[in-house]
């Protein structure tokens, strides 16, 4: 998974042509940490179709707010720089992410 920060977010996510999934998480979010192995499994499953990235919001709060990320965990799918899907909180599960991906691909 590609590690995002406030310096590379625009180029790697908003400037990308295809599908980009961003896992918004933070050090203090236990559900985020519990979900990460599932997100990494999905990254392997969808390799070549979706670029998987993660952004630690601890160091990028303004960026997260600019993307309307108001709670964690939040998993957002972008295409051509536009948000096309999102799962948050209890819907942010392996099944929920897979459903969002399959609905958009």
Backbone as CSV, one residue per row, in Angstrom:
resi,resn,N_x,N_y,N_z,CA_x,CA_y,CA_z,C_x,C_y,C_z
1,UNK,0.832,-1.189,0.000,0.000,0.000,0.000,0.871,1.245,0.000
2,UNK,0.437,2.212,-0.760,1.177,3.463,-0.894,0.871,4.355,0.313
3,UNK,1.899,4.903,0.928,1.730,5.789,2.083,1.560,7.229,1.585
4,UNK,0.432,7.819,1.944,0.151,9.205,1.543,0.511,10.175,2.652
5,UNK,0.787,11.415,2.249,0.931,12.513,3.200,0.407,13.774,2.512
6,UNK,0.432,14.878,3.234,-0.143,16.110,2.662,0.636,16.611,1.445
7,UNK,1.887,16.176,1.301,2.696,16.619,0.170,2.424,15.840,-1.117
8,UNK,2.037,14.567,-1.005,1.855,13.759,-2.221,0.396,13.412,-2.519
9,UNK,-0.535,13.795,-1.637,-1.941,13.418,-1.793,-2.528,13.884,-3.127
10,UNK,-2.322,15.150,-3.443,-2.933,15.693,-4.663,-2.456,14.944,-5.906
11,UNK,-1.168,14.723,-6.002,-0.608,14.041,-7.172,-1.045,12.573,-7.226
12,UNK,-0.944,11.860,-6.104,-1.177,10.415,-6.088,-2.657,10.026,-6.102
13,UNK,-3.521,10.901,-5.592,-4.952,10.570,-5.505,-5.761,11.417,-6.487
14,UNK,-5.726,12.730,-6.305,-6.565,13.606,-7.127,-6.064,13.705,-8.569
15,UNK,-4.774,13.494,-8.775,-4.203,13.564,-10.116,-4.112,12.227,-10.826
16,UNK,-4.538,11.163,-10.175,-4.450,9.822,-10.766,-5.584,9.590,-11.758
17,UNK,-5.312,8.786,-12.782,-6.322,8.504,-13.801,-7.341,7.457,-13.354
18,UNK,-6.875,6.347,-12.840,-7.760,5.229,-12.513,-8.350,5.322,-11.119
19,UNK,-8.717,4.159,-10.603,-9.299,4.068,-9.270,-8.221,4.113,-8.200
20,UNK,-8.471,4.910,-7.165,-7.565,5.010,-6.020,-8.405,4.868,-4.757
21,UNK,-8.045,3.919,-3.913,-8.722,3.744,-2.634,-7.831,4.329,-1.542
22,UNK,-8.414,5.159,-0.690,-7.658,5.762,0.410,-8.244,5.287,1.731
23,UNK,-7.389,4.687,2.546,-7.747,4.266,3.899,-7.307,5.387,4.842
24,UNK,-8.290,6.151,5.338,-8.001,7.208,6.313,-7.996,6.569,7.693
25,UNK,-6.895,6.736,8.433,-6.758,6.125,9.754,-5.939,7.042,10.647
26,UNK,-5.856,6.684,11.927,-4.976,7.431,12.834,-4.424,6.488,13.889
27,UNK,-3.362,6.939,14.528,-2.691,6.128,15.553,-3.629,5.749,16.691
28,UNK,-4.562,6.626,17.036,-5.444,6.378,18.174,-6.733,5.658,17.825
29,UNK,-6.899,5.234,16.578,-8.139,4.597,16.135,-7.958,3.073,16.100
30,UNK,-8.431,2.404,17.145,-8.286,0.942,17.218,-9.067,0.226,16.109
31,UNK,-10.316,0.654,15.782,-11.013,-0.002,14.670,-10.245,0.128,13.349
32,UNK,-9.557,1.259,13.163,-8.742,1.456,11.950,-7.632,0.414,11.882
33,UNK,-6.959,0.229,13.002,-5.838,-0.721,13.047,-6.336,-2.143,12.846
34,UNK,-7.517,-2.460,13.385,-8.093,-3.799,13.231,-8.482,-4.065,11.775
35,UNK,-8.886,-3.033,11.073,-9.329,-3.153,9.680,-8.164,-3.256,8.697
36,UNK,-7.004,-2.750,9.067,-5.879,-2.649,8.134,-5.489,-3.979,7.473
37,UNK,-5.421,-5.115,8.198,-5.075,-6.381,7.514,-6.084,-6.744,6.417
38,UNK,-7.377,-6.455,6.642,-8.400,-6.726,5.624,-8.184,-5.840,4.400
39,UNK,-7.850,-4.571,4.630,-7.604,-3.643,3.525,-6.388,-4.115,2.727
40,UNK,-5.368,-4.600,3.424,-4.167,-5.090,2.743,-4.464,-6.340,1.920
41,UNK,-5.360,-7.221,2.420,-5.780,-8.398,1.651,-6.512,-7.971,0.379
42,UNK,-7.395,-6.980,0.522,-8.130,-6.479,-0.646,-7.180,-5.826,-1.650
43,UNK,-6.125,-5.172,-1.158,-5.129,-4.560,-2.046,-4.501,-5.626,-2.937
44,UNK,-4.217,-6.792,-2.372,-3.636,-7.889,-3.152,-4.674,-8.434,-4.142
45,UNK,-5.919,-8.541,-3.697,-6.999,-9.079,-4.532,-7.304,-8.176,-5.740
46,UNK,-7.251,-6.877,-5.541,-7.601,-5.923,-6.593,-6.375,-5.302,-7.265
47,UNK,-5.217,-5.913,-7.074,-3.981,-5.393,-7.660,-4.128,-5.258,-9.173
48,UNK,-3.707,-4.110,-9.701,-3.820,-3.861,-11.128,-5.123,-3.177,-11.516
49,UNK,-6.111,-3.208,-10.614,-7.408,-2.567,-10.887,-7.587,-1.297,-10.064
50,UNK,-7.067,-1.331,-8.834,-7.236,-0.216,-7.899,-5.905,0.032,-7.205
51,UNK,-5.531,1.297,-7.098,-4.327,1.669,-6.349,-4.752,1.882,-4.891
52,UNK,-4.186,1.125,-3.979,-4.527,1.214,-2.557,-3.521,2.101,-1.833
53,UNK,-4.039,3.057,-1.061,-3.206,3.996,-0.328,-3.740,4.139,1.090
54,UNK,-2.882,4.619,1.986,-3.365,4.935,3.334,-2.801,6.272,3.770
55,UNK,-3.637,6.989,4.518,-3.264,8.310,5.012,-3.510,8.357,6.512
56,UNK,-2.432,8.578,7.266,-2.555,8.751,8.710,-3.010,10.190,8.954
57,UNK,-4.234,10.335,9.432,-4.816,11.668,9.599,-4.237,12.416,10.798
58,UNK,-3.462,11.742,11.636,-2.846,12.401,12.787,-1.990,13.580,12.331
59,UNK,-1.278,13.390,11.219,-0.390,14.433,10.703,-0.987,15.198,9.531
60,UNK,-2.243,14.907,9.204,-2.857,15.546,8.029,-4.331,15.854,8.294
61,UNK,-4.599,16.447,9.441,-6.001,16.727,9.813,-6.696,17.653,8.824
62,UNK,-6.030,18.726,8.422,-6.656,19.666,7.476,-6.982,18.996,6.154
63,UNK,-6.067,18.151,5.696,-6.288,17.422,4.450,-7.510,16.513,4.585
64,UNK,-7.596,15.786,5.696,-8.745,14.898,5.923,-10.044,15.703,5.946
65,UNK,-10.045,16.828,6.628,-11.243,17.670,6.702,-11.592,18.197,5.308
66,UNK,-10.594,18.558,4.519,-10.862,19.057,3.163,-11.515,17.981,2.295
67,UNK,-11.276,16.709,2.633,-11.890,15.596,1.904,-13.184,15.131,2.588
68,UNK,-13.642,15.925,3.551,-14.881,15.666,4.291,-14.846,14.345,5.070
69,UNK,-13.658,14.016,5.576,-13.503,12.854,6.444,-13.751,13.347,7.866
70,UNK,-14.897,12.984,8.412,-15.301,13.509,9.712,-15.204,12.473,10.824
71,UNK,-15.057,11.213,10.471,-14.919,10.150,11.466,-14.060,9.042,10.907
72,UNK,-13.539,8.220,11.788,-12.676,7.111,11.370,-13.246,5.794,11.883
73,UNK,-12.989,4.697,11.211,-12.289,4.608,9.930,-13.166,5.091,8.774
74,UNK,-12.509,5.660,7.768,-13.163,6.057,6.524,-12.323,5.511,5.374
75,UNK,-13.005,4.812,4.468,-12.357,4.275,3.273,-13.046,4.939,2.087
76,UNK,-12.282,5.653,1.273,-12.854,6.407,0.154,-12.268,5.922,-1.161
77,UNK,-13.138,5.804,-2.156,-12.718,5.410,-3.500,-12.823,6.625,-4.418
78,UNK,-11.728,6.910,-5.113,-11.669,8.030,-6.054,-11.474,7.479,-7.461
79,UNK,-11.999,8.201,-8.439,-11.703,7.902,-9.850,-11.555,9.237,-10.552
80,UNK,-10.430,9.418,-11.235,-10.182,10.676,-11.924,-10.226,11.876,-10.990
81,UNK,-9.800,11.680,-9.751,-9.761,12.772,-8.780,-11.085,13.066,-8.090
82,UNK,-12.134,12.329,-8.452,-13.455,12.549,-7.855,-13.807,11.399,-6.918
83,UNK,-14.443,11.717,-5.818,-14.898,10.709,-4.872,-16.088,9.973,-5.482
84,UNK,-15.974,8.652,-5.639,-17.065,7.869,-6.237,-17.701,6.892,-5.256
85,UNK,-17.059,6.686,-4.106,-17.611,5.779,-3.111,-16.945,5.986,-1.775
86,UNK,-17.675,5.633,-0.711,-17.108,5.796,0.628,-17.833,4.884,1.607
87,UNK,-17.066,4.277,2.497,-17.640,3.536,3.626,-17.007,4.079,4.898
88,UNK,-17.817,4.225,5.941,-17.330,4.774,7.203,-17.838,3.954,8.375
89,UNK,-17.172,4.147,9.495,-17.537,3.573,10.781,-17.911,2.099,10.670
90,UNK,-19.137,1.704,11.043,-19.476,0.275,11.058,-19.570,-0.352,9.665
91,UNK,-19.796,0.458,8.630,-19.820,-0.081,7.263,-18.405,-0.300,6.729
92,UNK,-17.408,0.239,7.428,-16.006,0.070,7.022,-15.532,-1.303,7.489
93,UNK,-15.944,-2.316,6.738,-15.552,-3.701,7.000,-15.025,-4.268,5.684
94,UNK,-14.426,-5.443,5.743,-13.911,-6.040,4.504,-15.054,-6.213,3.506
95,UNK,-16.200,-6.703,3.976,-17.357,-6.913,3.099,-17.872,-5.583,2.554
96,UNK,-17.920,-4.559,3.398,-18.406,-3.255,2.979,-17.506,-2.624,1.924
97,UNK,-16.194,-2.758,2.116,-15.228,-2.202,1.145,-15.340,-2.941,-0.176
98,UNK,-15.420,-4.275,-0.099,-15.526,-5.106,-1.302,-16.794,-4.743,-2.084
99,UNK,-17.883,-4.552,-1.377,-19.162,-4.175,-2.009,-19.019,-2.833,-2.742
100,UNK,-18.382,-1.872,-2.080,-18.167,-0.561,-2.709,-17.297,-0.694,-3.955
101,UNK,-16.214,-1.468,-3.856,-15.322,-1.646,-4.995,-16.055,-2.296,-6.165
102,UNK,-16.766,-3.389,-5.887,-17.447,-4.119,-6.956,-18.552,-3.288,-7.603
103,UNK,-19.187,-2.411,-6.844,-20.240,-1.543,-7.389,-19.678,-0.493,-8.333
104,UNK,-18.403,-0.138,-8.155,-17.812,0.949,-8.945,-16.880,0.491,-10.068
105,UNK,-16.380,-0.741,-9.983,-15.419,-1.195,-11.000,-16.120,-1.721,-12.249
